[in-house]
Amino acid sequence: MKKLLFVLIFFAALIAAAGWYLLKPKTLGISATQADLDSIKQKVAVTFAPLPADQATTKTIIVSGAHPVDQSFTSAELTAAVDNRHNDYAYFPFRNVQIRVNGDGTVEGSGTINYQDAVNYLLTLGVSQKDITEGAAKFKIPNTNLPVYLKASGAITNNDGQINFAAASIANINVPEDLIKQFQPAVNSLIESVIKSRQPSYNIEKLEVVNGQVHFKGTAPDVEMAAKILP
């Protein structure tokens, strides 16, 4: 009886450890401060404001005006911007974000995402509920909070997405390479669609990795009004 109890406790510990691992975001060694957030916001020079109540029923983001931006961003600045994005835009689904720009031109990102938050976000981008449901079934994505990871390279030139995905994982389980390749064109098309929907305020002449930083040249809006709370 004691031996059986020991075995049960041992397996319970293994299951608990596995659960902890599956729910823990991949650490990329990047930390960000308020100074990093202030720095990147100063570089892009966009004024963020709440979306007026009379607009919230049809849109979640409205951009206006445009000004030129030619800046490079560090891993810490990018991490600060993306990790705090939900404070300016309630539909942004990622939390606990880290972004690392590597010397070989690749960019890695990790964080956690809630399934329903991801669905709400994709719907705002124009992705159909049918495509979301089919994609979730194909990747076997459960309806819960999950860590995600992505490694990519490439560039966006004249608003044309040329991003190549080298690796991806959900709940620290690697996505098969054939599935990554299968969905890569759709992701690039989605990127281009988002850029087009926010023109002429957003225009990307070049977005690329240069000397371990992400370099952006193009235009950014003067003002972004975004939903601060979910309906």
C-alpha positions in Angstrom: 0.0 0.0 0.0 2.8 2.4 0.8 4.5 1.6 -2.4 1.3 2.2 -4.4 0.9 5.5 -2.6 4.4 6.6 -3.4 3.9 5.7 -7.1 0.7 7.8 -7.2 2.4 10.8 -5.6 5.3 10.4 -8.0 3.0 10.5 -11.1 0.9 13.3 -9.6 4.1 15.3 -9.3 5.1 14.5 -12.9 1.7 15.7 -14.1 1.9 18.9 -12.1 5.4 19.6 -13.4 4.3 19.0 -17.0 1.3 21.3 -16.5 3.6 24.0 -15.2 6.0 23.6 -18.2 3.1 23.7 -20.7 1.8 26.9 -19.2 5.1 28.7 -18.8 6.1 31.2 -21.6 9.5 30.7 -23.2 12.0 33.0 -21.6 14.1 35.1 -24.1 16.1 37.0 -21.6 14.7 40.4 -22.4 13.4 42.8 -19.8 11.9 46.2 -20.4 11.4 49.3 -18.3 9.2 52.4 -18.4 12.1 54.2 -20.0 12.1 51.7 -22.9 8.3 52.3 -23.4 8.7 56.1 -23.3 11.6 55.9 -25.8 9.8 53.9 -28.4 6.6 56.0 -28.1 8.7 59.1 -28.5 10.3 57.6 -31.7 7.0 56.8 -33.4 5.3 60.0 -32.1 1.8 58.7 -32.2 -0.8 60.2 -29.9 -3.0 57.5 -28.4 -6.6 58.4 -27.4 -9.8 56.5 -26.4 -12.2 55.6 -29.3 -15.3 57.8 -29.1 -18.4 55.9 -27.8 -20.3 56.7 -31.0 -17.6 54.9 -33.1 -17.1 51.9 -31.0 -20.1 49.9 -32.5 -18.5 49.8 -35.9 -14.7 50.1 -35.4 -12.1 49.3 -32.8 -9.3 51.5 -34.2 -9.3 54.8 -36.1 -6.1 56.4 -37.3 -5.7 59.9 -38.7 -2.9 62.1 -40.0 0.5 60.9 -41.0 4.2 61.8 -40.3 7.5 60.3 -41.5 9.3 57.9 -39.2 12.8 56.6 -39.8 13.9 54.9 -36.6 15.5 51.7 -35.2 14.1 49.9 -32.1 15.9 47.7 -29.6 14.6 44.4 -28.2 13.8 46.1 -25.0 11.9 48.9 -26.7 9.9 46.4 -28.8 9.2 44.3 -25.8 7.9 47.3 -23.8 5.7 48.4 -26.7 4.1 45.1 -27.4 3.7 44.0 -23.8 1.9 47.3 -23.0 -0.1 47.4 -26.2 -3.3 46.2 -24.4 -3.3 49.3 -22.3 -3.9 51.4 -25.5 -6.0 48.8 -27.4 -8.2 46.5 -25.3 -8.5 43.9 -28.1 -4.8 43.2 -28.2 -4.6 39.6 -26.9 -0.9 39.1 -25.9 0.5 39.3 -22.3 3.9 38.7 -20.7 5.6 39.5 -24.0 9.3 39.3 -24.8 10.8 40.1 -28.2 14.4 39.4 -29.0 16.1 40.7 -32.2 19.0 38.5 -33.1 22.3 39.3 -34.8 21.5 36.8 -37.6 18.5 38.8 -38.7 15.8 36.6 -37.0 13.3 37.9 -34.5 11.8 35.8 -31.7 8.7 36.5 -29.7 7.1 34.8 -26.8 4.1 35.5 -24.5 0.8 34.2 -23.3 -2.5 34.4 -25.1 -6.1 33.7 -24.1 -8.1 31.7 -26.8 -11.2 33.9 -26.7 -9.0 37.1 -26.7 -7.3 35.8 -29.8 -10.7 35.1 -31.5 -11.9 38.6 -30.7 -8.7 40.1 -32.1 -8.7 38.1 -35.3 -12.4 39.0 -35.9 -11.4 42.7 -35.7 -8.8 42.0 -38.4 -11.4 40.6 -40.7 -10.7 36.9 -40.2 -13.9 34.9 -40.5 -15.2 32.9 -37.6 -15.2 29.8 -39.9 -11.4 30.2 -40.6 -10.7 30.7 -36.9 -12.6 27.6 -35.9 -10.9 25.5 -38.6 -7.5 26.8 -37.7 -8.0 26.1 -34.0 -9.1 22.6 -34.8 -6.1 22.0 -37.1 -3.6 23.1 -34.5 -5.6 21.5 -31.7 -5.7 24.8 -29.7 -7.6 24.5 -26.4 -9.9 27.3 -25.1 -7.6 28.5 -22.3 -4.5 30.7 -21.6 -1.5 29.4 -23.5 2.1 30.3 -24.0 3.1 31.0 -27.6 6.4 31.4 -29.4 7.4 32.4 -32.9 10.7 32.8 -34.7 10.7 34.7 -38.0 12.9 36.5 -40.5 12.4 38.6 -43.6 11.1 42.1 -44.2 8.2 44.2 -45.2 9.0 46.3 -48.3 6.5 48.9 -49.7 3.8 47.3 -47.7 4.5 43.9 -49.1 5.0 41.2 -46.5 7.9 38.9 -47.0 8.1 37.3 -43.6 9.4 33.7 -43.2 8.5 31.7 -40.2 11.3 29.4 -38.9 9.6 28.0 -35.8 6.5 28.2 -33.7 5.1 26.6 -30.6 1.8 26.6 -28.7 1.9 25.4 -25.0 5.6 24.7 -25.6 4.7 22.1 -28.2 6.3 22.7 -31.6 4.1 23.3 -34.5 5.0 20.9 -37.4 7.1 22.5 -40.1 4.6 21.6 -42.8 1.8 23.5 -41.0 4.0 26.5 -40.6 4.7 26.6 -44.3 1.0 26.0 -45.1 -0.2 29.0 -43.1 2.8 31.4 -43.9 1.2 32.9 -47.0 -2.1 33.5 -45.2 -0.2 35.3 -42.4 1.6 37.6 -44.9 -1.7 38.3 -46.6 -3.2 39.3 -43.2 -0.3 41.6 -42.5 -0.7 43.3 -45.8 -4.5 43.6 -45.3 -4.0 45.3 -41.9 -1.5 47.8 -43.4 -3.9 48.5 -46.3 -6.8 49.1 -43.9 -4.8 51.8 -42.0 -3.5 53.6 -45.0 -2.6 56.4 -45.8 -1.7 57.0 -42.1 0.4 53.8 -42.0 2.9 53.2 -44.9 5.9 50.9 -44.6 8.7 51.6 -47.0 10.9 49.2 -45.1 10.7 47.1 -42.0 13.7 45.0 -41.5 16.4 43.8 -39.0 19.6 45.9 -39.2 22.6 45.4 -36.8 20.5 43.6 -34.2 17.6 46.1 -34.2 14.4 46.5 -36.1 14.5 49.4 -38.5 11.3 51.1 -39.7 11.1 53.6 -42.5 7.7 55.0 -43.6 4.9 56.9 -42.0 2.9 56.5 -38.8 -0.4 58.2 -37.9 -0.5 61.4 -35.9 -3.4 60.0 -33.8 -4.7 56.6 -33.0 -8.1 56.3 -31.3 -8.7 52.8 -30.0 -11.1 50.9 -27.9 -9.9 50.9 -24.3 -12.4 48.4 -23.0 -14.1 45.3 -24.5 -17.9 45.6 -25.1 
